[in-house]
Amino acid sequence: MLDTRGLVIGELAVREKLITREQLDHVIGLQERRGFSQPLGALMLEQKLLTHQQLDSLLRQQRHSLSEFEREVSVSGLFGRIAIERGYITEKELAEAIRRQLALDADGKRPRIGQILINMKSMSLVQFWEIIHSQGLFKCGGCGHTLHAPRIEGYALFCEKCGKAAITVDES
């Protein structure tokens, strides 16, 4: 199983301007080619991209970031787990979606993991709805009606009561 926490270390290193995005992509590729047998931090040390002191600092930041991130996106983690269990996505796709989510979050954007997976073309809007619906009740923002069988058209789910878009996922 891919350890997505290692990607957080990489994002923190980029955020702190210790490495570039290109260097992170290179190290992630190296990690993948080696079958994820080494943590990302160890690979950054091996490649002489970080010092031990910098890695220790990043690990402290990681612990703090992960606790905050898990609080904020616990539903995203659940969403991802459900998508994997249903066979809609792979661990690798979830890891990439989380990496994109972290990068966008650093830019002040707060996309949901399902939206990112749809934009990545890793899952369909129908699959997205099935997961959202399995997590509990979802109400239309326009009329407050609890959705049961929304009309799915393009990149939107439409409320069966008021007909307005209850969820819209921008295509990118």
C-alpha positions as CSV (number, residue, x, y, z in Angstrom):
1,M,0.0,0.0,0.0
2,L,1.3,3.4,-0.9
3,D,2.1,5.6,2.1
4,T,0.6,9.0,1.1
5,R,2.1,10.6,4.2
6,G,5.4,10.7,2.3
7,L,3.9,13.0,-0.2
8,V,3.1,15.4,2.5
9,I,6.9,15.6,3.4
10,G,7.5,16.4,-0.3
11,E,4.8,19.1,-0.4
12,L,6.2,20.6,2.8
13,A,9.7,20.6,1.3
14,V,8.4,22.4,-1.8
15,R,6.4,24.8,0.3
16,E,9.4,25.6,2.4
17,K,11.4,26.2,-0.8
18,L,13.9,23.5,0.1
19,I,13.3,21.7,-3.2
20,T,11.5,22.5,-6.4
21,R,8.4,20.8,-7.8
22,E,10.5,19.2,-10.5
23,Q,12.9,17.7,-7.8
24,L,9.9,16.4,-5.9
25,D,8.4,14.8,-9.1
26,H,11.8,13.2,-9.8
27,V,12.1,11.7,-6.3
28,I,8.5,10.5,-6.4
29,G,9.3,8.8,-9.7
30,L,12.4,7.3,-8.2
31,Q,10.3,6.0,-5.2
32,E,7.8,4.5,-7.6
33,R,10.4,2.8,-9.7
34,R,11.9,1.3,-6.5
35,G,8.5,-0.1,-5.5
36,F,7.9,2.4,-2.7
37,S,10.6,0.5,-0.6
38,Q,12.1,3.7,0.8
39,P,10.4,6.7,2.4
40,L,10.4,9.9,0.4
41,G,12.5,11.7,3.1
42,A,15.2,9.0,2.9
43,L,15.3,9.4,-0.9
44,M,15.6,13.2,-0.6
45,L,18.6,12.7,1.7
46,E,20.1,10.1,-0.6
47,Q,19.7,12.5,-3.5
48,K,21.3,15.3,-1.4
49,L,18.3,17.5,-1.7
50,L,17.9,17.9,2.0
51,T,20.1,17.8,5.1
52,H,19.3,15.6,8.1
53,Q,18.4,18.8,10.0
54,Q,16.0,20.0,7.3
55,L,14.4,16.5,7.2
56,D,14.0,16.5,11.0
57,S,12.3,19.9,10.8
58,L,10.0,18.7,8.0
59,L,9.1,15.6,10.0
60,R,8.0,17.8,12.9
61,Q,6.0,20.0,10.5
62,Q,4.5,16.9,9.0
63,R,3.2,15.6,12.3
64,H,1.5,18.9,12.9
65,S,0.2,19.2,9.3
66,L,-1.1,15.7,9.3
67,S,-3.1,16.1,12.5
68,E,-4.7,19.3,11.1
69,F,-5.1,17.8,7.6
70,E,-6.8,14.7,9.0
71,R,-9.2,16.8,11.0
72,E,-10.1,18.9,8.0
73,V,-10.4,16.2,5.4
74,S,-11.4,13.2,7.4
75,V,-14.4,12.9,5.1
76,S,-12.0,13.0,2.1
77,G,-10.0,10.1,3.5
78,L,-13.2,8.2,4.0
79,F,-14.3,9.1,0.5
80,G,-11.0,7.8,-0.9
81,R,-11.1,4.6,1.1
82,I,-14.7,3.9,-0.1
83,A,-13.6,4.6,-3.8
84,I,-10.7,2.1,-3.4
85,E,-12.9,-0.5,-1.8
86,R,-15.4,-0.3,-4.6
87,G,-12.7,-0.6,-7.2
88,Y,-13.3,2.8,-8.7
89,I,-9.7,4.1,-8.1
90,T,-6.3,2.7,-7.1
91,E,-4.1,3.6,-4.2
92,K,-1.8,5.4,-6.6
93,E,-4.7,7.6,-7.9
94,L,-5.7,8.5,-4.4
95,A,-2.1,9.4,-3.5
96,E,-1.9,11.6,-6.6
97,A,-5.3,13.2,-5.8
98,I,-4.1,13.9,-2.2
99,R,-0.9,15.4,-3.5
100,R,-2.9,17.7,-5.8
101,Q,-5.2,18.6,-3.0
102,L,-2.3,19.6,-0.8
103,A,-0.7,21.7,-3.5
104,L,-4.0,23.4,-4.3
105,D,-4.6,23.9,-0.5
106,A,-1.2,25.7,-0.3
107,D,-2.4,28.0,-3.0
108,G,-5.5,28.9,-0.9
109,K,-7.9,26.7,-2.9
110,R,-9.9,24.0,-1.1
111,P,-11.1,21.4,-3.6
112,R,-12.7,18.2,-2.4
113,I,-11.0,14.9,-3.1
114,G,-13.9,13.7,-5.2
115,Q,-13.7,16.7,-7.4
116,I,-10.0,16.2,-8.0
117,L,-10.6,12.5,-8.8
118,I,-13.3,13.4,-11.4
119,N,-11.0,16.1,-12.9
120,M,-8.2,13.5,-13.1
121,K,-10.7,11.3,-15.0
122,S,-10.2,8.6,-12.3
123,M,-13.9,8.3,-11.5
124,S,-17.2,9.2,-13.0
125,L,-19.8,11.6,-11.6
126,V,-22.1,8.5,-11.1
127,Q,-19.4,6.8,-9.0
128,F,-18.9,10.1,-7.1
129,W,-22.6,10.3,-6.3
130,E,-22.7,6.6,-5.2
131,I,-19.9,7.4,-2.7
132,I,-21.4,10.6,-1.5
133,H,-24.8,8.9,-1.1
134,S,-23.3,6.0,0.8
135,Q,-21.8,8.4,3.3
136,G,-25.2,9.7,4.4
137,L,-27.8,12.2,3.5
138,F,-27.0,15.0,1.1
139,K,-29.2,18.1,0.9
140,C,-29.6,20.4,-2.1
141,G,-28.1,23.8,-1.3
142,G,-30.9,25.5,-3.2
143,C,-34.1,24.0,-1.6
144,G,-32.8,21.8,1.2
145,H,-34.4,18.7,-0.2
146,T,-32.5,15.4,0.7
147,L,-31.2,14.0,-2.6
148,H,-32.1,10.4,-3.4
149,A,-31.9,10.1,-7.1
150,P,-30.5,13.3,-8.6
151,R,-30.4,13.7,-12.4
152,I,-26.8,13.5,-13.5
153,E,-25.9,15.6,-16.5
154,G,-22.5,16.7,-17.7
155,Y,-20.5,17.6,-14.6
156,A,-23.5,18.3,-12.3
157,L,-26.0,16.6,-10.1
158,F,-29.4,18.2,-10.2
159,C,-32.0,18.1,-7.4
160,E,-35.0,16.0,-8.2
161,K,-37.3,18.5,-6.4
162,C,-36.2,22.0,-7.5
163,G,-34.2,21.0,-10.6
164,K,-31.2,23.2,-9.7
165,A,-27.6,22.0,-9.7
166,A,-27.0,20.6,-6.2
167,I,-23.3,19.6,-6.9
168,T,-21.2,20.9,-9.8
169,V,-17.8,19.6,-10.6
170,D,-15.9,21.8,-13.0
171,E,-14.3,19.9,-15.9
172,S,-10.6,20.7,-16.2
